[in-house]
Amino acid sequence: MDDLNIYLKRFLQDLTVRQVQDVIGPEKRASVAVVIRLRPSSVSSPPYSGDDSETRYVFEQQWVEGSTAEILFIKRSSRAGDRWTGHVALPGGRRDKSDEGDEVTAVRECMEEVGLDLTSEDCLLCGALPQRVIITNWGQKPLMVLCPYVFLWTKEEIPEFKLEAAEVAAAFWIPIHFLLDDKHKTEHPVDVSDRMASSTFQPLRPFFKILLGPMYFSAVQLKPSEVSHSAASTTAQGGAISTDKGQAMGDLMLWGITYAILADMLDFLPPFNFVESFQYPSFGGWDFRSLVWMLSRGYRRGRKEDLMEYKFSDVIGMRTVSGVRKPHDARGARISIIDHLVKGYYGFVRQAAYATITFRIAAFGAIVQYLIGTN
């Protein structure tokens, strides 16, 4: 078994005994499913008759040797008015009143969106990643509590997807080692002028867009080898069969909420630097970047110290900061790493944004006045 699968096994085992802290937040709740499969290196292998009801037994199966661990992603359908239209995401959605719990929501949504039954005997619930409050308008407006659950598919074969066209345009698998490779990490430009305008005056949105431009977020550019399209997508492409090359879908960017969710797992897998490569969101331009760097310097230093303490975890075989390992059954709840890093950061972004706008307007006015004066 390679190092990645060894540490993945340890992490998934840790989830089964790790406490999950219920986050206090808005009444609205949603759940997503982090579905992991092990793609075998060969199509045939000797049958296994052991117990696969626990993570450790799954990884002991002969066909798992040399396998590639992959995560299931979806590309949401494009819909007017949808906050997450066209985004790369994990299967999931809002909790219904009929759902008996957050886990039930993740299972139901996965079945509805991609047709994958996570209650199957071939699927194992490993545990939950840290809950988080989804906040918009730069940390000013809480929307809902999001609860991620991790599932491991225990068999070589996986059922064919049945995509809900109204919700999902496509589904695809990405190897975990691909997500961890620095060469696929990049920045994703996003128009956030609506967020600034909503906190001031909506008609000012074009004004903010021109003066500040897009905001850049840490991202991973995904390149799936195969993509399963929904019926609506295949019809639009001329009736193609369900699988096609991922490049035909344009840029597929893992960023934002989904990026933050997976960071809580990927940072504990070799080379253990996923969060260290995270870049705080920022606008372009030396003036803005310099100002937000100065304003947030002390804040970021404190968060970096928190991160280094957090990384000394028994989930990757290290001792705790105090030098004493916790008992296997007494592991406390984890925090959402990136959410912790950016929790107070957007306050500095707002300050820097308004100061930058003032500076750029003043500079533009000075240039215009100078040009008029020289004529």
ABEGO torsion letter per residue (X at the ends): XBAAAAAAAAAAAAAAABBBBBBBBBABBBBBBBBBBBBBABABBBBBABBAABAAAAAABAAABGBBBBBBBBBBBBBBGBAABGBBBBBEEBBBAABABAAAAAAAAAAAAAGBBAABAABBBAEBBBBBBBBBGGGABBABBBBBBBBBBABABBBBBBBBAAABABBBBBBAAAAABAAABBBBBBBAAAAAAAABBAAAAAAAAAAAEBBBBBBBBBBBABBBBBAAAAAAAGGBBABBBAAAAEBBBBBEAAAAAAAAAAAABOAGAAAAABBBBBBBEAAAAAAAAAAAAAAAAAAAAAAAAAABBAAAGBBBAAGBBBBAAABBBBBBAAAAAAAAAAAAAAAAAAAAAAAAAAAAAAAAAAAAAAX
